[in-house]
């Protein structure tokens, strides 16, 4: 009886995975919805678009939540959400987009609290969006993405995906530590 040994190393470099077109279309749809939703939230903070509070009000909110330099934190959060969301939507540097959004979500969930899951004061929307970010960061953006044409990300995706999520988590928790 022939025994085939399969390398099951988590961080090994792989060639293009065997995926179907429907798999990649599914990733594209998820990337667009989650990424553009986060980019929209970021532009609400930065520019007041989509009936958002804008930079001044967002900065005051950060100060009231105990963050030092509320205006600077508002810019950082707005840029993280906008650029991370656009990167995710395009499938561009997906591990870095996932890192930016992971750091944001750690702070969002810490501020909102985990006492209640469902509306009106719950975190169900944030939890679903965060799960989408983590899933897309770990699976990769699929072949209908900019990353598909970047060989280094295609060949070492598992390693960079995990590193991106770890980077986002570390930065997110560091930012929480500087909060009053």
C-alpha positions in Angstrom: 0.0 0.0 0.0 1.4 3.3 -1.0 1.5 6.0 1.5 1.6 9.6 0.4 3.1 12.0 2.9 1.7 15.5 2.8 3.5 18.5 4.1 1.0 20.1 6.5 3.2 22.9 7.7 1.1 26.0 8.4 3.7 28.5 7.2 5.0 26.8 4.1 5.1 28.6 0.8 2.5 27.4 -1.7 1.8 27.9 -5.3 -1.6 29.3 -6.4 -4.1 27.3 -4.5 -6.7 25.3 -6.3 -9.8 27.4 -6.1 -12.9 27.8 -8.2 -14.2 31.0 -9.8 -17.1 31.0 -7.4 -14.7 30.9 -4.5 -12.8 33.9 -5.8 -16.1 35.8 -6.6 -17.2 35.1 -3.0 -14.0 36.6 -1.7 -14.4 39.6 -4.0 -18.0 40.2 -2.7 -16.9 39.9 0.9 -13.9 42.2 0.3 -16.0 44.8 -1.4 -18.7 44.9 1.3 -16.4 44.8 4.4 -13.7 47.0 2.9 -16.0 49.7 1.5 -18.0 49.7 4.7 -14.8 50.3 6.7 -13.6 52.9 4.2 -17.0 54.7 4.6 -16.6 54.7 8.4 -13.2 56.2 8.0 -14.3 58.9 5.7 -17.1 59.7 8.2 -14.5 60.4 10.8 -12.1 62.3 8.5 -14.4 64.3 6.3 -17.9 64.1 7.8 -19.0 62.2 4.6 -22.2 60.0 4.8 -23.6 62.1 7.6 -20.5 61.4 9.8 -19.3 63.5 12.7 -16.1 64.8 11.0 -12.7 65.2 12.4 -13.4 67.8 15.2 -16.3 65.9 16.7 -14.5 62.5 16.3 -11.5 64.0 18.1 -13.7 65.2 21.0 -15.1 61.7 21.2 -11.7 60.2 21.4 -10.7 62.7 24.2 -13.9 61.9 26.1 -13.1 58.2 25.8 -9.8 58.8 27.5 -7.4 58.9 24.6 -4.6 61.5 24.7 -4.5 63.9 21.8 -8.0 63.2 20.6 -7.6 65.0 17.3 -4.5 63.0 16.4 -6.2 59.8 17.4 -9.2 60.7 15.2 -6.8 61.2 12.2 -5.1 57.8 12.9 -8.4 56.0 13.3 -9.9 57.6 10.2 -6.8 56.8 8.1 -6.6 53.3 9.4 -10.2 52.6 8.6 -10.2 54.4 5.2 -6.9 53.1 3.9 -7.3 49.7 5.5 -10.8 49.4 4.1 -9.7 50.5 0.6 -6.8 48.1 0.7 -9.1 45.2 1.7 -11.7 46.1 -1.0 -9.0 46.2 -3.7 -7.1 43.2 -2.3 -4.1 45.4 -2.1 -1.5 44.5 0.5 -4.2 42.6 2.3 -2.1 41.6 5.4 -1.3 45.3 6.0 -5.0 46.3 5.4 -6.0 43.5 7.9 -3.4 44.9 10.4 -4.8 48.4 10.2 -8.4 47.3 10.6 -7.5 44.8 13.4 -5.9 47.6 15.5 -9.0 49.7 14.9 -11.4 46.9 15.9 -9.6 46.1 19.1 -10.1 49.7 20.2 -13.7 49.9 18.9 -14.7 46.8 20.8 -12.9 48.0 23.9 -14.7 51.3 23.9 -18.1 49.9 23.0 -17.7 47.1 25.6 -18.7 43.5 25.3 -21.5 43.6 27.8 -24.3 43.4 25.2 -24.1 41.7 21.8 -27.3 42.8 20.1 -28.7 46.3 19.4 -29.3 49.0 20.4 -26.1 49.0 22.5 -24.6 45.8 21.2 -21.5 45.1 19.1 -22.9 42.6 16.6 -22.1 44.7 13.6 -18.6 45.4 14.8 -18.1 41.7 15.5 -19.3 40.6 12.1 -17.1 43.2 10.3 -14.1 42.2 12.4 -14.7 38.5 11.7 -14.8 39.4 8.0 -11.5 41.3 8.3 -9.8 38.3 10.0 -11.2 35.8 7.6 -10.1 37.8 4.5 -6.7 38.4 6.0 -6.2 34.7 6.7 -7.6 33.4 3.4 -6.2 36.0 1.2 -8.1 38.2 -1.3 -8.4 35.6 -4.1 -7.4 35.9 -7.7 -9.6 39.0 -8.5 -7.3 41.2 -6.5 -4.2 43.3 -6.8 -2.3 41.0 -4.5 -2.8 38.2 -6.9 -0.3 39.9 -9.2 2.3 40.4 -6.4 4.3 37.2 -6.3 5.8 37.7 -2.8 2.3 37.9 -1.2 1.0 35.0 -3.3 3.8 32.7 -2.3 4.0 33.5 1.4 0.4 34.5 2.1 -0.1 32.4 5.3 3.0 33.8 7.0 2.2 37.4 6.1 -1.4 37.0 7.0 -0.7 35.8 10.5 2.0 38.5 10.9 -0.4 41.2 9.8 -3.0 40.1 12.3 -0.4 40.0 15.1 0.9 43.4 14.2 -2.6 44.9 14.2 -3.3 43.3 17.6 -0.1 44.5 19.2 -0.6 48.0 17.9 -4.2 48.0 18.9 -3.4 46.9 22.5 -0.6 49.4 22.8 -3.0 52.2 21.8 -5.4 50.9 24.5 -2.6 51.0 27.1 -2.0 54.8 26.5 -5.7 55.5 27.1 -6.5 57.1 30.5 
